[in-house]
Amino acid sequence: MIGLKGLLERKPRLKVLIYAGKGGLGKTTLSAATSLLLSQNKKVLVFSTDPQASLSDVFERDVFGKGEVKIAENLYVLEIDADKRINEYVASIKKKIIDMYRLDKLPPDLEEYIDSAAAEPAMYESAVYDAMVDVVAEGKYDYYIFDMPPFGHGIRMIAMADVLSQWVEKITELRKQAYEYGRVAASLKRAKLTYEDEILKELQYIRDRIVAFRNIITDRETAALMVVVTPERMSILDTEKAIEMFSSLGLEVTGIVVNQVYPPELAKNPDTPEYIRNRVEEQRKYMDEIRKKFGDLVVSVVPMLNREPKGLEALSLVARELWSPSRSIEEYV
């Protein structure tokens, strides 16, 4: 296993690391540990896009909805308040409609429709995706570490780049057609045409930003998609499916991190409780399956700690195993 050290040596232009996986596998912990590791000599932002995750909990500091918070030297954390961002977005949509059509206020039916749309689950993903675009486009950091939502949501979020790009392309084309049609009556509608042209420019800007971000996360030189797996049957099956799904989106899985693995010596220690020894033996079987199925994709194996991985000290232990694993995967089999 090459560890993150070997990964960075292979990819010297790496800028974005995305941790993906099923819920409850430790993606947030690994994201936090990676950010701590890389912040030793580079400026790093770790950003949670998982509504169930809590960087506040892992770093033992309240960062929710407080923007980019400095945790340590070169290390910043961003945990967005998606509800606040959605409310701001909805308010801006309403204002644009009122301004566009010179209304005193929105018709009740239209306002109700917009409010209903804001409650859809996809709106959360859209808000988070937009925040990701903003963060990377600003270019303030050397590394960006993204803690993605569980597989289903995460895959939809990445696919959203294509969906939004196609949507903007379609709307832009309609705007162009409307603009060309309006030129016939330009002398009568000069003010409106100018406004329509501004809308067209804004749509093109949105499209360009989406395409730029899509290019970043699909660039094999600047981005790495890391999938987290645990030595359990369902986790292995989910990982196989996810690799196929990511591939269909043009995303190649860069590496796999095996997390929450019991040290093998526990099985030989007579003081180890029987249920733990049984778990170690069970994991041995699944570690062999992981080795055979994923082979060289496995970058690191992170053993189970004897305490919850919270705070900088505990995260540094996780980071050490991520950087340069103390054991080969064969030693767990």
C-alpha positions in Angstrom: 0.0 0.0 0.0 1.3 3.4 -1.0 -0.5 5.5 1.6 -1.4 9.1 1.0 2.3 9.8 0.8 2.7 7.6 -2.3 -0.5 9.1 -3.7 0.8 12.6 -3.6 4.1 11.5 -5.1 2.2 10.0 -8.0 0.0 13.1 -8.3 2.1 16.2 -7.6 -0.6 18.5 -9.0 -3.3 17.1 -6.7 -5.6 19.8 -5.3 -8.9 18.2 -4.5 -9.5 15.0 -2.4 -13.0 13.7 -2.2 -14.0 11.1 0.4 -17.0 9.0 -0.6 -18.6 6.0 0.9 -21.7 4.6 2.7 -22.8 6.4 5.9 -21.2 5.5 9.2 -17.8 4.3 7.7 -15.8 7.2 9.1 -15.6 9.5 6.0 -15.7 12.6 8.2 -13.0 11.4 10.5 -10.8 10.5 7.5 -11.5 13.8 5.8 -10.5 15.7 9.0 -7.4 13.6 9.5 -6.3 14.2 5.9 -6.8 17.9 6.2 -4.7 17.9 9.5 -2.0 15.9 7.7 -1.8 18.1 4.7 -1.9 21.4 6.7 1.6 20.7 8.0 3.0 22.6 5.1 0.1 23.7 2.9 -3.1 25.7 3.4 -6.1 23.4 3.6 -9.9 23.6 3.7 -11.9 20.6 4.8 -15.6 20.9 3.8 -18.4 18.6 4.8 -21.2 18.1 2.3 -22.8 15.3 4.3 -25.9 16.5 6.2 -25.4 13.7 8.8 -21.7 14.4 9.4 -20.3 16.8 11.9 -16.9 18.3 11.6 -17.8 20.3 14.7 -17.9 16.9 16.6 -14.7 15.6 15.1 -12.7 18.7 15.7 -14.5 19.4 19.1 -15.3 22.9 18.1 -18.5 24.5 16.9 -18.0 25.5 13.3 -21.5 25.0 11.9 -22.7 27.9 9.7 -19.8 30.0 10.8 -18.0 30.2 7.4 -14.4 29.2 7.1 -13.1 28.7 10.6 -9.4 28.4 11.4 -8.8 25.3 13.5 -5.0 25.2 13.5 -2.1 26.7 11.5 -3.0 26.4 7.8 -6.1 24.3 8.6 -9.6 25.7 8.0 -13.0 24.0 8.3 -16.3 24.8 6.5 -19.6 23.3 7.6 -22.4 25.1 5.8 -25.8 25.9 7.1 -27.7 24.6 4.0 -31.1 25.8 5.2 -29.7 29.4 5.5 -28.2 29.1 2.0 -31.5 27.8 0.6 -33.5 30.6 2.2 -31.1 33.2 0.7 -31.3 31.5 -2.7 -35.1 31.4 -2.6 -35.2 35.1 -1.6 -33.0 36.0 -4.5 -35.2 34.1 -7.0 -38.3 35.9 -5.7 -36.6 39.2 -6.0 -35.4 38.5 -9.6 -38.9 37.6 -10.7 -40.3 40.7 -9.1 -37.7 42.9 -10.7 -37.9 41.2 -14.1 -41.7 41.6 -14.4 -41.9 44.9 -12.4 -44.2 43.4 -9.8 -45.1 44.8 -6.5 -45.2 41.3 -5.0 -45.3 37.7 -6.2 -48.6 36.1 -7.0 -49.6 33.8 -4.2 -49.7 30.7 -6.4 -46.2 31.3 -7.7 -44.8 32.1 -4.2 -46.3 28.8 -2.9 -44.7 26.9 -5.8 -41.3 28.4 -5.1 -41.6 27.6 -1.4 -42.6 24.0 -2.1 -39.7 23.6 -4.4 -37.3 24.8 -1.7 -38.5 22.0 0.5 -37.5 19.3 -2.0 -34.4 17.1 -1.0 -32.7 18.0 -4.2 -32.6 21.7 -3.1 -30.3 20.7 -0.3 -27.9 19.0 -2.7 -28.1 22.0 -5.0 -27.3 24.4 -2.2 -24.3 22.3 -1.1 -23.1 21.8 -4.7 -23.2 25.6 -5.3 -21.2 26.1 -2.1 -18.6 23.7 -3.4 -18.3 25.6 -6.6 -17.9 28.9 -4.7 -15.2 27.5 -2.5 -13.0 26.0 -5.3 -13.6 28.8 -7.7 -12.2 31.3 -5.1 -8.9 29.4 -5.1 -7.7 30.4 -1.7 -6.3 27.0 -0.6 -3.6 24.6 -1.7 -5.9 21.6 -0.9 -9.6 21.1 -0.7 -10.9 18.0 1.2 -14.5 17.2 0.6 -16.5 14.9 2.9 -19.2 13.7 0.5 -22.7 12.5 1.5 -23.4 8.7 1.5 -23.2 7.0 -1.9 -26.6 7.7 -3.2 -26.6 11.4 -2.4 -23.0 11.8 -3.3 -23.3 10.3 -6.7 -26.4 12.5 -7.4 -24.4 15.5 -6.3 -21.5 14.8 -8.6 -24.0 14.0 -11.4 -25.6 17.4 -10.8 -22.7 19.1 -12.6 -23.9 17.5 -15.8 -27.6 18.1 -15.1 -27.1 21.7 -14.3 -24.8 22.3 -17.2 -27.3 20.8 -19.6 -30.1 22.8 -18.0 -28.2 26.0 -18.3 -27.3 25.2 -21.9 -30.9 24.7 -22.8 -32.1 27.9 -21.0 -29.2 29.9 -22.6 -30.3 28.7 -26.0 -33.9 29.7 -25.3 -32.6 33.1 -24.1 -30.6 33.5 -27.3 -33.6 32.7 -29.4 -35.8 35.2 -27.5 -33.1 37.8 -27.8 -32.8 37.4 -31.6 -36.6 37.5 -31.9 -36.7 40.6 -29.9 -34.2 42.4 -32.1 -37.0 42.8 -34.7 -38.7 45.2 -32.3 -35.6 46.6 -30.8 -36.6 50.2 -31.2 -39.7 49.5 -29.1 -38.2 47.2 -26.5 -34.7 48.5 -26.0 -34.8 48.5 -22.2 -36.2 45.0 -22.0 -33.7 43.6 -24.4 -30.9 45.0 -22.4 -32.2 43.3 -19.3 -32.7 40.0 -21.2 -29.1 40.3 -22.4 -28.0 40.6 -18.8 -29.9 37.5 -17.8 -28.2 35.7 -20.7 -24.8 36.8 -19.5 -25.6 35.6 -16.0 -26.7 32.1 -17.3 -23.5 31.8 -19.3 -21.5 32.7 -16.2 -23.3 30.0 -14.2 -22.6 27.5 -17.0 -19.0 28.3 -17.3 -18.5 28.0 -13.5 -20.2 24.6 -13.4 -18.1 23.4 -16.3 -14.9 24.6 -14.7 -15.7 22.8 -11.4 -16.7 19.6 -13.3 -13.3 19.8 -15.0 -11.6 20.1 -11.7 -13.2 17.0 -10.1 -12.8 14.9 -13.2 -9.1 15.8 -13.8 -7.1 12.8 -12.8 -4.0 15.0 -12.1 -5.7 17.5 -9.8 -8.4 15.5 -8.1 -8.6 12.2 -6.3 -11.7 10.3 -5.5 -11.2 8.2 -2.4 -13.7 5.5 -1.4 -14.0 4.4 2.2 -14.8 0.8 2.9 -15.0 -1.3 6.1 -14.3 -5.1 6.3 -18.0 -6.0 6.1 -20.0 -7.7 3.4 -22.5 -4.9 2.7 -19.8 -2.3 2.6 -17.8 -4.3 0.0 -20.9 -4.8 -2.2 -21.8 -1.1 -1.9 -18.3 -0.1 -2.9 -18.3 -2.3 -6.0 -21.6 -0.7 -7.1 -20.3 2.8 -6.4 -17.1 2.3 -8.4 -19.3 1.3 -11.4 -21.6 4.4 -10.9 -18.7 6.8 -10.6 -17.2 5.3 -13.7 -20.4 6.0 -15.6 -20.1 9.6 -14.6 -16.6 9.8 -15.9 -15.0 9.6 -12.5 -12.3 7.1 -11.8 -11.8 6.0 -8.3 -8.2 6.9 -7.3 -7.9 4.9 -4.1 -9.7 3.0 -1.4 -9.2 3.4 2.3 -10.1 0.5 4.5 -11.3 1.9 7.9 -12.2 0.6 11.3 -10.1 -2.6 11.2 -9.3 -4.5 14.4 -5.6 -5.1 14.8 -4.9 -8.8 14.0 -3.0 -9.4 17.3 -6.2 -9.1 19.2 -7.3 -12.5 18.1 -4.2 -14.1 19.8 -4.5 -12.2 23.1 -6.3 -14.3 25.7 -7.5 -11.2 27.5 -9.4 -10.1 24.4 -13.2 -10.6 24.8 -14.6 -13.5 22.8 -16.9 -11.3 20.7 -13.9 -9.1 19.7 -11.9 -12.2 18.7 -14.8 -13.4 16.6 -15.0 -10.0 14.9 -11.2 -10.1 14.2 -11.6 -13.5 12.5 -14.6 -12.4 10.6 -12.8 -9.3 9.4 -9.8 -11.4 8.3 -12.1 -13.1 5.7 -13.4 -9.7 4.4 -9.9 -8.2 4.3 -8.9 -11.0 2.0 -11.9 -10.3 -0.2 -11.1 -6.6 -0.3 -7.5 -7.5 -1.2 -8.6 -9.7 -4.1 -11.4 -7.4 -5.4 -9.7 -4.1 -5.2 -6.0 -4.9 -5.2 -3.7 -2.0 -5.9 -6.6 0.5 -5.4 -6.2 0.1 -1.6 -4.1 3.0 -0.5 -4.3 2.7 3.3 -5.7 0.5 6.1 -6.7 2.4 9.2 -6.9 0.3 12.3 -9.5 0.8 15.0 -8.3 3.1 17.8 -8.7 2.3 21.4 -10.7 5.6 21.8 -13.1 7.7 19.7 -11.1 9.6 17.0 -12.0 13.2 18.1 -9.7 16.2 18.6 -6.4 17.0 17.0 -4.4 14.4 19.0 -6.5 11.5 18.1 -6.9 12.7 14.5 -3.1 12.8 14.2 -3.0 9.0 14.9 -5.4 8.4 12.1 -3.4 10.7 9.8 -0.3 8.7 10.5 -1.9 5.5 9.3 -3.3 7.3 6.2 0.1 8.8 5.3 2.2 5.6 5.7 0.3 2.5 6.8 2.1 0.6 9.6 1.0 -2.8 8.2 0.5 -4.2 4.7 -3.0 -5.4 3.8 -1.6 -9.0 3.8 -0.9 -8.8 7.5 -4.6 -8.4 8.1 -5.5 -11.5 6.2 
